[in-house]
């Protein structure tokens, strides 16, 4: 996986990459070492996806004008 060229991926691209990792993890031919690398990369992708979703949620709150209110929605 290319960590050197770290361009911003869309959430959809990240989910697609996670799907590929899951398929590889579920494959009986994947070694324990490969599984560990896939797991590590997958966890980084999950974290990045969560951060992107949080960012979008914050932008939506600002656009709705509720940036400083603690309303139960």
Secondary structure, DSSP 8 states (H G I E B T S, - for coil): --SSS-----HHHHHHHHHHHHHHHH-TT--HHHHHHHHHHHHHHHHHHHHHHHHHHHHHHHHTT-SS-----
